[in-house]
């Protein structure tokens, strides 16, 4: 694929997401567009600066990075 093909895919993915959100009522649309934690679903606006992700496993992360 060329750069323009990736751009085309990205643009159409964004347009599809907008179309999907427009089917919702205003309240659900705003909740759907809100950034949320992929694990617990908590809104990003409630994250404190420097907060710790309790679902993050440092041991697994280090294993994936090739550290002993």
C-alpha positions in Angstrom: 0.0 0.0 0.0 1.1 3.5 -0.7 0.8 6.5 1.7 -2.3 7.8 -0.1 -4.0 4.4 0.5 -3.3 4.6 4.3 -4.6 8.2 4.3 -7.8 7.1 2.4 -8.3 4.3 5.0 -7.8 6.7 7.9 -10.2 9.3 6.6 -12.9 6.8 5.9 -12.5 5.2 9.3 -13.0 8.6 10.9 -16.0 9.3 8.7 -17.6 6.0 9.6 -17.1 6.8 13.3 -18.9 10.1 12.8 -21.7 8.4 11.0 -22.0 5.9 13.8 -22.1 8.6 16.5 -24.8 10.5 14.6 -27.3 7.6 15.1 -27.2 8.2 18.9 -29.3 10.6 20.9 -27.3 13.7 22.1 -26.5 12.3 25.5 -25.3 8.9 24.2 -23.4 10.7 21.4 -21.4 12.8 24.0 -20.7 9.7 26.0 -19.6 7.8 22.9 -17.2 10.6 21.9 -15.7 10.8 25.4 -12.2 9.3 25.9 -12.4 6.4 28.3 -10.1 3.9 29.9 -10.1 0.7 27.7 -10.0 -1.5 30.8 -12.4 0.0 33.4 -14.4 2.5 31.2 -13.8 5.4 33.5 -13.9 8.8 31.7 -10.5 10.4 31.0 -11.7 13.6 32.7 -11.7 11.8 36.1 -8.0 10.7 35.7 -5.8 12.6 38.1 -2.5 13.9 36.9 0.1 11.2 37.4 -2.5 8.6 38.4 -1.6 5.0 38.3 -3.3 2.4 36.0 -4.1 -0.4 38.4 -4.6 -2.9 35.6 -1.1 -2.3 34.3 1.2 -5.2 34.9 4.9 -4.1 34.9 6.2 -7.6 35.0 4.3 -8.5 31.8 5.5 -5.3 30.2 9.1 -6.0 31.0 8.8 -9.6 29.7 7.4 -8.2 26.4 10.2 -5.7 26.2 12.7 -8.6 26.4 14.0 -7.8 29.9 14.6 -10.7 32.3 
